[in-house]
Amino acid sequence: MSEQTAYIGLGSNLGDRKSNIESALRMLAEAEQIELTHVSDIIETAALARNAQPKYLNAVAEIKTALNPNDLFKELADIENSLGRERHGKWSSRTIDLDILLFGQDVVNSPDLKIPHSQMHLRSFVLKGLCQLDRELVHPVMKVSVGELASRLNGFDFALDPNQPQLISVAGIIGVGKTTLAKKLADIFGCKVLLEPYDTNPFMPDVYAGRKELALDSQLYFLTSRVEQLNHNTLHKGHIYISDYVFNKELIYARALLNAQQLALYEQIYQPSAAKVSKPVLVIYLQDLPQNCLERIHKRNRPYEQKIEKRFLERLGADYEQLFSNWKFCPVIRISMSENLRAEHLAKQIKYYTMVASSKGR
């Protein structure tokens, strides 16, 4: 077999963690048919397990090997065993953990071995190490660079959870195309689409016409409607849903449309309401120039929207950027509407961030 470049994830949270990783690297370098070529920085991360565990030290190693994936897997298991690895389940602490992240562009899907590593796109501590070594590496199944995958996580680590609703929220400023995309994705997944109640809000036309005294009524209408749509008791665990908004944007609009007195009251109501809402497992953040969004707004010709100005959209865009620059709840896929957006391609990406084996949202 010709040599392949492979990437190995190393982790330790028991004993002398740094020594464990260094020992594993030394044994990798000494193994037959393996050449250790590069190693990322060692970083400390919190354990993903729900039960309290010591923090991990993690690193990524690049190797060249003439071994096939299964033989490499056995070699890594031997190194783990020699360093005292005990296997007590998926989320247990360990002296050393060695995972094959990538093996060239090979895809392996057997009961004992899955390459690429099935959760690597959800782990910032893995993607940071890979980016240090080569951020242009392409995930052989997702067809996305590790640099792009890392940017979706904003420095955080996530785990798939079938025990919560699989809510995908499409976000972005007015006129960017959220509803159109949400409907297409819902059709692809055969699931329920949750749409903003613009057409049923009795206060909204007056607010956009300049009656600011009704702005609080309008925002509270939206708030109560969205809490009802996204309530923990409304959405079922394991079911997939697509919404054409992200709940957290409520404060963006409240701060843009309410005066200080109205906002103070609104924020008192918002906090306990937000606690009732299911968080998304993935956000699709659509981005476009305000001028392009304004043209779409004029084209769809909703009467109450025709007085929206470009500077209002610019403010919303800046507020959305601020929201997602500090986002920590789930991965975010950013999409520029200047590119050719294909809903089918996006749906394939979504599957890796959700538990969509049984889409039962209708």
N, C-alpha and C positions, 0 to 999 in steps of 0.2 A: 504494500500500500504506500502511495506517495505521501509525503508529509502534508499535514494540515495545520492551520493555525486555529487554536482553540483558546477559549477564555474560561478561567476557573474562578468561581466566587469562594472566598475563604471567610469564615466567621468563627468567633469564639467568645463565650461569655462565662466560662468556668475556669478556675485556676489562674495561672499566669497567662493571661490572654495573649499578650504580645509575644511571649515565648512560644506559645502554641502555634501561632501563625508563622513565626519565623522557622520553627521546626518543620512545619508542613511544607513551607517553601523550599527548605533545604532538601527535604526528602523528594520533593518533586524534581528538583534540579539533579538529584543523584539517580533518579529512576531511569531504567533502560528505555530507550526510544522516546525520551522526552527531553526537550531543551527548554529551559526556563528563559524567556527572552526579555520580558518587562513585567514590572509590578507597580501597581498604583500606590498612592498613599494609603496608610492605615487610618481609618476614621472610626469614631465611636458613635454608636446609634442605640436608641432605645429598642427593647424587644417588642415585636409585634404581638406576642401572646397576650391574651387578656389577663392571665394571672401574673402576679408580680414576679419579675425575673431580673437578674443582673443585666447591665448594659452589655452590648456586643462591641467587639472590635471587628471591623470588616475590611477586606481588601479584594482586589481583582488581579489575577495573574494572567499574563499572555504566555502561551507555550506553543512550541512546534512539536508535533508528534507524528510518528509513523503508526501508532496504535489506532485501531478502529474505535468508535465510540464506546462499545461495550467493554472492550479491554481497558480503555482509559477509565471507565466507570469502576471497574474492579480494582484498578491500581489506586484510585482515590479512596475506595472503601478500605483497602489494606492500610493506607497511610492513616486514615481516621482510626482504625482499630489499634494500630501501633501506638497512637497518641492517647489512647484511653477513651475513645468515643463510646458512650453507652446510648442505646437507642430506646427511648421511652415514649415515642409518639412524635407527631408532627411539630408541636409547639414546645417541646421540651428543651431545657437548657443543654448545652453541649460543650465539651472541651474544644472540639474542632468540628467544623462542618465544611465539606468541600463539594461544590456543585459545578457541574458542567453547564455553563451559561450558553455558550455558542461553540459550535464545532464546524468551522468553515461556514458554508451555506447549507449544511446537512440538516435534515428534519428527521428526528427519531421519535416515534410515538409507540412505546411498548409499555407494558404494566410497570416495569421497574425503572425505565429511563425515558425522560421526555426532553428533547432538545429541539428548539431553544427552551431554556428553563421557563416553565409555564407561568411564573409570577414575576419574572425579571422586569417587565414593563411597569410594574406597580411598586418597585423598590428603588427609591432614590439612592440608597447606599450602594446598590449594584450599579446603577446607571452612572453615578458620579465616577466610580472607578473605571468603568468602560470608557467614559468620555475622556478621562485623563489619558488613556492609552490610544484611543482612536474614536473621536466623536462622530466620524462619518460611517462607522460600522452600520450595516443595514440588518435589521431583524429579518431573518429569512422567510418568515410567515407574514408578519404585519407589513413588510416592505416599507418600513420607516426607519430613519437613522436613530441611533441611540441618543444623539443630541436632541432630536425632536421629542423622543419619548421622555427624556429627562425634563424637558421644558414643560411638559404636561403635568408634572407632579409638584412643581414649585418647591422642591426641596423636602417634600413629605413622603411618607411611606404608607401604602394602603393594602388592604386585603379584601378579597371578594367575600361577601357575606350574604348567603341565601336567605337569612332570617330577617332581611329588611326589604322594603319595596325597591324594585329596580327602576328608580326614577331617573330618566335622562331629561335634563332641562336645557332648552335652547335659549341662549341669551344674546343680547345685543340691543342697540338703540332702535328707536322707532323707524320703520321703513327698511330695515336691513334684510328682511326676509325670513324672520323667525317662524311665522305661522305656516308659510309654504313648506319650509323644510320639515317642521314638526309633523305635518300631515303626511308628507312623503315617507318619513321614517315610520310613522304609525302604520301605514299601509304595508310597508316591508315587513315589519315585525308582527303584524296582525294584532296590535294592541290598542289600548285606549289612548286617545289624545286629549290633553287637558289644555283648553284654550282660555286666554284672558277674556273676561266678560265685558269687553268694550261696548258691544252693542246693547247690553242690558243695563249699563250704568246710567241712571237717569240724570245724574249731575254733570257728567263729563262734557256734553255740548256747551252748557252754560259756563263751565270753568274755562274751556278753551276760547269762549267768546269774551272772556274778561271778568266774569263774576267771581272774584277771588274769595268772596265770603262763603262760597260753596265748595272751595277746594278741600276743606277738611272732610266734608260729607262724601265727596268723590273718593278721596283716598281711603276712608274707612269702609266704603262700599267695596273697593278693590281688596282691601285687607281681609274683610270677613269672607268674601267670596273665595279668595285663595286659600285661606285657612280651612274652609270647608272642602275645597278640592284636594288639598294636600295633607289633610288631617291623618294622624297615625291610625285612627279608627276607620278611615275611608279607603286608604291604599293597603293592599294585602301583601304580606311578605312573599318574596319570590316572584311576584308578578311584575311585568315590565309596563311602564307608563312613559309617555312622552309629553312634556309640557312645553309651551311656546314662551316660557318666561322662567326666570330663576327667582325664587321667593325673596332672596336677599336684596333684590333691586328695589323693593318697596321703599326703603329709606332713601334711595337715590331720588326718587320722584317726590317723596314727601319733602325732602330738603330743598328741592327745586321749586315746588309749587306752593308750599305753606309759609305763612308768616311765622314769626317767632312764637307767638302765643299758641297758634294752631299746632305747630310742630312739637311744642312741649307736651301738649295733651296727647298728640298722636303717639309720641314715643313711649308714654306711659302705657298705652294700650298695645303697642307693637310688641314689647318684650314678652309679656305672657302669651300673646298670640303666637309668636314665633316658636315658642317651646312646644306647641302642638303639631308642628309641621314636620313631615318627613324630609330629610335632607337628600339631595340627589346623590347618586353614585357616580354620575358623570355629567359634566357641563360641556355643551357645544357652544362656543363663543364665536359668533359671527361678527366680522369687522368689515367696514367699508367707509368710504369718504362720506362725510355729512351731505355733500352736494348730491351724490348718487342716491342716498336715502331720501333726500328731499324730493328728488324727481320721482321716485317710486310712490311717495306719499301723494304727490299731485296726480299721478297716473291712476291710483286706485280711488281717488276722489271721494274720500269720506268727508262730508261737509265740515265736521267739527275739527278736522286736522289741517284745513287749508291755511290757517293763520300761523302754523308752526314755522319758526324761522331757523335758518341755518345755525345761528349762534346758540340756540337752545339745544340743537342736536350736538353741537361741538361740546357743550357743557356736559351733556349726557355721556358722550364718548369718553371724556376725561374722567368722569365719575366711575364708569364701568372699568376703565383701566386701573383706577385706584382699587376698586373692589377686587379685581382678579390678581392684582399684584400682591395682595395680602391673603389670598384664598388658601384655605387649608382643609377644606371639607372633603374634597374628592378631586380626581384628575380633571383637567380642563383641556379640551382640544380646541385650539384657535384656528379659525378658518377665514381666510381673506376672500371676500366675495368677488374680488377682481380675478380670481382664478376660476377654473372650470370646476364647479362643485357638482360631484356625482353622488347622489344619495346612496346608491348601492355600494359604492366604495366606502363611504362613511359608515354605513351599517355594518360592514365587515370589521371595521376598526372598533365599533361600539361593542361588539360581542366579546372582545378581550377585556373589557372593563366592567362587564355585567355578568349576572347569572341568567342567561336567556335561553336555557335549554327548553324551558316550557313557558312560552309567552301566553299568559292567560288573563290579560288585562281587560278584555272586552266583557 
